[in-house]
Amino acid sequence: MAAGARAGSEKRARGSIDVLPGGSLRVRVYAGVDPVTKKRHDLVAVIPGGPKAEDEAERQRLDFLRQIEERRNPRTKATLDQLLMRYLDQFDGAPGTKSLYERHVRNHISPLLGPVKVAALDADALDSFYMELRRCRRHCTGRRSTDHRVDTEHECDERCKPHRCKPLSASSIRHMHFILSGAYKKAVRWRWVSMSPMSQASPPAAPTPNPQPPSPEQAARILNEAWRDPEWGTLLWLAMTTGARRGELCSVRWSSINLEPGRETLWLRHAITRTEAGWTEGGLKTHQQRRIALDEETAAILGEHRDLWAERFAALGLPFNEDGYAFANAADGTEPPSPDGVTQRYERLADRLGIRTTFHKLRHYSATELILGGADIRTVAGRLGHAGGGTTTLRAYTAWVSEADQRAAVRLASRMPKRAARPGCSKS
């Protein structure tokens, strides 16, 4: 190697300390190539001027060199792909959550960061990763291309259109931040790395909750239309009165419904969730089974629904299947409805009525009506299955809590005794 080239390489590896206008010192050390952008990556720090600035700059330069050395000689040579594979193998969350995480890893994290060594990932690389996700969800190269309607071989038609970059939502990007944070917590425990880089990264801020439940008038129109099919009307009524998630409703079995007078309850124990193998019955999102009290009208509706299924079983010459699904697709009650099918049917109903809403907003409807009706936050959180003792519920429904508080203040004022007239004050 020529002397000039060797000197340049050593200077690049050891870094530099430059004087900036005003007397500050800039420390710059070459740290390799950004794994996402493929551009040069430097560790940079600015030290304010002062009598000890040079010493502090030199300490910072040496600290940068130590960081780089740790990445070059980590405790493990495992890649991020290997870490995520082991992390997801041991993941004990809900099946639906695991399936969502696996899709994010497969579609986004692995293509962009998978080959990176676990110890080499830093905050700069993570910020570049989040920026790429905000640029284009398909991670295009910027060249002209086509968004095909399917990934397999096909004849292109009008559904295959020129590619237009669309960013991922802030929620999706935050999901990937949570995946990486969980994986690096494990990596620290397993001593693959000495510290996690996730605390220094800057994922998008959490979006402000904006539940938009249907109004009582809209809810009435939806139910009136749904009652054309009593079974469909029962499902929507139960969604509005319990706030259960669609997968939880699809998983309700007759053995989970208690219609004994004075003890009318719905016991939510399972949920139909999507996995790599398709729709399967698994645990609840928060792993917390819950019993929801039913009002008399809801209990009566479910009683009529049960009678309808008893007639069906009798017509087939079958005994009543207590373990069957209450909203089954199969005549013998053994096949649960598809959550996607429920959503699509609801969307068609809403379109016919000209109401812009989704099935999930029935959950918001239940929560807001409970709050406005005077139910306390912990009770609402318990019925919805929110973890955190009401923190999530309070954050999501702040506006309705404020409105309920205002109503309570008005009701309290109306019950206060009349003020006595002040001495010397007369009413005209």
C-alpha positions in Angstrom: 0.0 0.0 0.0 1.3 3.4 -0.9 2.3 5.7 2.0 -0.3 8.3 1.1 -3.1 5.8 0.9 -2.1 4.2 4.2 -2.0 7.6 6.0 -5.4 8.5 4.6 -6.8 5.2 5.8 -5.4 5.7 9.3 -6.7 9.2 9.5 -10.2 8.1 8.5 -10.2 5.3 11.1 -8.8 7.4 13.9 -11.0 10.4 13.2 -10.4 14.1 13.3 -10.9 17.1 15.6 -11.7 20.4 13.8 -12.0 23.9 15.1 -15.4 25.5 14.3 -16.2 29.3 14.1 -16.7 30.5 17.7 -14.1 28.1 19.2 -16.1 24.9 19.4 -14.5 21.6 18.4 -16.0 19.1 16.1 -15.1 15.4 16.6 -15.7 13.2 13.6 -14.9 9.5 13.4 -15.7 7.3 10.4 -18.0 4.4 11.4 -18.5 2.6 8.1 -21.5 2.5 5.7 -25.2 3.1 6.7 -26.9 -0.3 6.2 -30.1 1.4 4.9 -28.9 4.3 2.7 -25.5 2.7 1.8 -23.9 6.1 2.4 -20.9 7.0 4.5 -21.6 7.0 8.2 -19.7 9.2 10.7 -20.0 9.6 14.4 -20.0 13.3 15.1 -20.0 15.4 18.3 -19.5 19.1 18.9 -17.7 20.2 22.1 -18.3 23.7 23.3 -15.2 25.9 23.5 -13.4 26.4 26.8 -10.1 25.7 28.6 -10.8 22.0 28.7 -12.4 21.6 25.3 -9.4 19.9 23.7 -9.3 17.2 26.5 -13.0 16.7 26.2 -12.8 16.4 22.4 -10.0 13.8 22.7 -12.0 11.8 25.3 -15.0 11.9 22.9 -12.8 10.7 20.0 -11.5 7.8 22.0 -15.1 6.9 23.1 -16.2 6.8 19.5 -13.3 4.5 18.7 -14.2 2.2 21.5 -17.8 2.1 20.2 -16.6 1.2 16.8 -14.2 -1.4 18.1 -17.1 -3.1 20.1 -19.1 -3.3 16.9 -16.2 -4.8 14.9 -15.5 -7.3 17.7 -18.9 -8.0 19.3 -19.7 -10.7 21.7 -21.6 -12.4 19.0 -21.5 -12.3 15.2 -25.2 -13.0 14.9 -27.2 -10.9 12.5 -30.5 -9.1 13.2 -32.3 -11.8 11.2 -31.0 -14.4 13.6 -31.9 -12.4 16.7 -35.5 -11.7 15.4 -36.0 -15.4 14.5 -35.0 -16.4 18.1 -37.1 -13.6 19.6 -40.2 -14.5 17.7 -39.8 -18.2 18.5 -40.0 -17.3 22.2 -42.7 -14.6 21.8 -45.5 -15.3 24.2 -47.9 -12.6 23.1 -51.3 -13.1 21.4 -51.2 -15.2 18.2 -52.6 -12.2 16.2 -49.8 -10.0 17.5 -47.2 -12.5 16.7 -48.5 -12.9 13.2 -48.5 -9.1 12.7 -44.9 -9.0 14.0 -43.8 -11.8 11.6 -45.3 -9.9 8.6 -43.5 -6.7 9.6 -40.2 -8.6 9.9 -40.7 -10.4 6.6 -41.8 -7.3 4.6 -39.8 -4.5 6.1 -37.2 -5.2 8.8 -35.5 -8.2 7.2 -35.1 -6.7 3.7 -33.5 -3.5 5.1 -31.7 -4.5 8.3 -31.7 -8.3 8.3 -28.0 -8.9 7.4 -26.7 -6.2 9.8 -24.7 -7.6 12.8 -26.7 -7.2 16.1 -23.9 -5.2 17.7 -23.5 -2.9 14.6 -27.0 -1.4 14.7 -27.1 2.1 16.1 -29.4 5.1 16.4 -28.4 6.6 13.1 -29.1 3.4 11.2 -32.5 3.1 13.0 -33.4 6.7 12.1 -32.5 6.0 8.5 -34.7 2.9 8.6 -37.7 4.8 10.0 -37.1 7.5 7.3 -37.2 4.9 4.6 -40.5 3.5 5.9 -42.0 7.0 5.9 -40.8 7.4 2.3 -42.2 4.2 0.6 -43.7 1.1 2.0 -42.5 -0.9 -0.9 -38.9 0.3 -0.5 -38.6 1.2 -4.2 -35.3 2.4 -5.7 -36.9 5.6 -7.1 -36.9 4.2 -10.7 -40.1 4.0 -12.7 -41.9 0.7 -11.9 -45.3 -0.9 -11.8 -47.4 -1.9 -8.8 -48.9 -5.2 -9.9 -52.3 -6.4 -8.5 -50.7 -9.8 -7.5 -47.2 -11.0 -7.0 -47.5 -14.2 -9.0 -47.4 -14.4 -12.8 -50.4 -12.8 -14.4 -51.7 -10.8 -17.4 -51.6 -7.1 -16.5 -54.8 -5.1 -16.7 -56.0 -1.7 -15.5 -55.4 -2.8 -11.9 -51.7 -2.9 -12.5 -50.7 0.8 -12.2 -47.5 2.9 -12.2 -45.9 2.8 -8.8 -46.6 5.7 -6.5 -44.7 5.8 -3.2 -46.9 5.5 -0.1 -45.5 5.8 3.4 -46.3 3.4 6.1 -48.5 4.7 8.9 -46.9 6.0 12.1 -48.6 3.1 14.0 -47.0 0.5 11.8 -43.5 2.1 12.2 -44.0 2.2 15.9 -44.9 -1.5 15.8 -41.5 -2.2 14.2 -39.8 -0.1 16.9 -41.5 -2.2 19.6 -40.4 -5.4 17.8 -36.8 -4.3 17.7 -36.9 -3.0 21.3 -38.2 -6.3 22.5 -35.6 -8.2 20.6 -32.8 -6.1 21.9 -34.0 -6.5 25.5 -33.5 -10.2 25.0 -30.1 -9.6 23.3 -28.9 -7.7 26.4 -30.2 -10.5 28.7 -28.5 -13.1 26.5 -25.3 -11.0 26.6 -25.2 -10.7 22.8 -24.7 -7.0 23.2 -23.8 -4.8 26.2 -26.5 -2.2 25.6 -29.5 -1.6 23.4 -29.5 1.1 20.8 -33.3 1.5 20.8 -33.5 4.2 23.5 -31.5 6.6 21.3 -33.7 6.0 18.2 -36.5 8.4 17.2 -39.6 6.5 16.0 -42.7 8.6 15.0 -44.7 10.0 17.9 -47.8 8.0 18.8 -50.8 9.3 16.8 -53.4 11.1 18.9 -56.4 8.8 19.5 -59.4 9.8 17.5 -62.3 7.4 18.0 -65.2 8.3 15.8 -68.2 6.1 17.0 -71.5 6.2 15.1 -74.0 8.5 16.7 -77.0 7.0 18.5 -79.1 7.9 15.5 -76.7 6.1 13.1 -76.5 3.1 15.5 -80.3 2.8 15.4 -80.3 2.9 11.6 -77.6 0.2 11.4 -79.5 -2.1 13.8 -82.8 -1.6 12.1 -81.3 -2.6 8.8 -79.4 -5.5 10.4 -82.6 -7.0 12.1 -83.7 -8.1 8.6 -81.5 -11.1 9.5 -82.1 -11.8 13.2 -78.8 -13.6 13.6 -76.9 -10.7 12.1 -78.8 -8.2 14.1 -78.0 -10.2 17.3 -74.2 -10.1 16.5 -74.3 -6.3 16.0 -76.4 -5.7 19.1 -73.9 -7.7 21.1 -71.0 -5.7 19.6 -72.6 -2.4 20.6 -73.6 -3.5 24.1 -70.4 -5.3 25.1 -67.7 -3.5 23.1 -66.1 -6.9 22.3 -63.6 -7.1 19.5 -64.7 -8.9 16.3 -62.4 -11.9 16.9 -63.8 -12.3 20.4 -67.4 -12.2 19.1 -66.7 -14.7 16.4 -65.3 -17.1 19.1 -68.3 -16.9 21.4 -69.6 -20.4 22.2 -72.9 -21.2 23.9 -71.1 -22.5 26.9 -69.7 -18.9 27.4 -73.2 -17.4 27.7 -75.0 -17.5 31.0 -78.7 -16.5 30.7 -79.6 -17.5 34.3 -81.8 -14.7 35.7 -79.7 -12.4 37.9 -76.5 -13.8 36.6 -76.6 -12.9 32.9 -73.0 -12.7 31.7 -70.9 -13.2 28.6 -67.6 -15.0 29.3 -64.9 -14.0 26.8 -62.1 -16.6 26.8 -60.9 -16.9 23.3 -60.6 -15.0 20.0 -60.4 -15.9 16.3 -57.1 -14.5 15.1 -55.2 -14.6 11.9 -51.9 -16.6 11.8 -49.6 -17.9 9.1 -51.8 -21.0 8.9 -55.0 -18.9 8.5 -57.8 -18.1 11.0 -57.4 -20.0 14.3 -58.9 -19.8 17.8 -56.4 -18.5 20.3 -56.1 -16.5 23.5 -57.3 -12.9 24.0 -55.2 -9.9 23.0 -54.3 -9.1 26.6 -54.3 -12.7 27.8 -57.0 -11.7 30.3 -60.3 -13.6 30.2 -63.2 -11.4 31.3 -66.9 -11.7 32.1 -69.2 -9.0 30.9 -72.5 -8.4 32.6 -75.5 -8.4 30.2 -78.6 -6.2 30.6 -82.1 -7.8 30.4 -82.7 -6.8 26.8 -79.4 -8.3 25.6 -80.1 -11.4 27.6 -83.6 -11.7 26.0 -82.1 -11.3 22.5 -79.5 -14.0 23.1 -82.3 -16.2 24.5 -84.2 -15.9 21.3 -81.0 -16.5 19.3 -80.5 -19.7 21.3 -84.0 -20.8 20.6 -83.4 -20.3 16.9 -80.3 -22.6 17.0 -82.2 -25.2 19.1 -84.8 -25.4 16.3 -82.0 -25.9 13.7 -80.4 -28.7 15.7 -83.8 -30.4 16.2 -84.5 -30.1 12.4 -81.2 -31.9 11.8 -81.9 -34.5 14.4 -79.0 -33.4 16.5 -78.7 -32.6 20.2 -78.0 -28.9 21.1 -74.3 -28.4 20.8 -73.4 -26.5 24.0 -69.8 -26.1 22.8 -70.8 -24.8 19.4 -70.2 -21.3 18.2 -73.1 -18.9 18.8 -72.7 -17.3 15.4 -71.4 -20.4 13.5 -71.2 -20.8 9.8 -71.8 -24.5 9.9 -75.2 -26.0 10.6 -73.8 -28.1 13.4 -72.2 -25.1 15.1 -68.6 -26.3 14.7 -67.3 -23.6 12.3 -66.8 -20.0 13.6 -67.5 -17.1 11.3 -64.5 -15.3 9.7 -63.7 -11.9 11.2 -63.0 -10.6 7.8 -66.4 -11.8 6.6 -68.0 -10.0 9.5 -66.2 -6.8 8.6 -67.0 -7.0 4.9 -70.7 -7.6 5.6 -70.8 -4.7 8.0 -69.1 -2.4 5.5 -71.7 -3.3 2.8 -74.5 -2.5 5.3 -72.9 0.9 6.1 -72.5 1.7 2.5 -76.2 1.0 1.8 -77.1 3.4 4.5 -74.6 6.1 3.5 -72.8 5.9 6.9 -69.0 6.2 7.0 -68.0 3.9 9.7 -66.2 0.5 10.4 -67.1 -2.5 12.6 -64.3 -1.6 15.1 -66.1 1.8 15.7 -69.0 -0.2 17.4 -66.4 -0.8 20.1 -65.9 2.9 20.4 -69.7 3.4 20.5 -70.0 1.0 23.4 -67.2 2.8 25.3 -68.5 6.3 24.8 -72.1 5.5 25.6 -70.9 3.9 28.9 -68.8 6.9 29.8 -71.6 9.3 29.0 -74.0 7.2 30.9 -71.9 7.6 34.1 -69.8 4.4 34.1 -66.3 4.9 35.7 -63.2 4.5 33.7 -62.0 1.3 35.4 -65.4 -0.4 34.7 -65.3 0.7 31.0 -61.7 -0.6 30.7 -62.7 -3.9 32.2 -65.5 -4.4 29.8 -63.3 -3.5 26.8 -60.4 -5.6 28.0 -57.9 -2.7 28.2 -54.8 -3.4 30.2 -53.3 -0.8 32.5 -56.2 -0.2 34.8 -57.9 2.4 32.6 -54.9 4.3 31.4 -55.5 3.3 27.8 -59.2 3.9 28.1 -58.7 7.4 29.5 -56.1 8.3 26.8 -58.4 7.1 24.0 -61.7 8.7 25.3 -60.5 11.9 26.9 -63.0 14.1 25.0 -66.0 11.9 26.2 -64.7 11.9 29.8 -64.6 15.7 29.7 -68.1 15.9 28.3 -69.3 13.4 31.0 -67.6 15.5 33.6 -69.4 18.6 32.4 -72.7 16.8 32.5 -72.0 15.6 36.0 -71.2 19.2 37.1 -74.5 20.4 35.7 -76.4 17.6 37.4 -74.7 18.4 40.7 -75.4 22.1 40.4 -79.1 21.4 39.7 -79.3 19.4 43.0 -77.7 22.1 45.1 -80.0 24.0 47.5 -81.0 27.5 46.6 -78.7 30.3 47.7 -79.9 32.5 50.4 -80.2 36.1 49.5 -77.3 38.2 50.7 -78.1 40.9 53.2 -78.8 44.2 51.4 -79.3 42.5 48.1 -82.8 42.8 46.6 -84.0 41.3 43.3 -85.9 43.6 41.0 
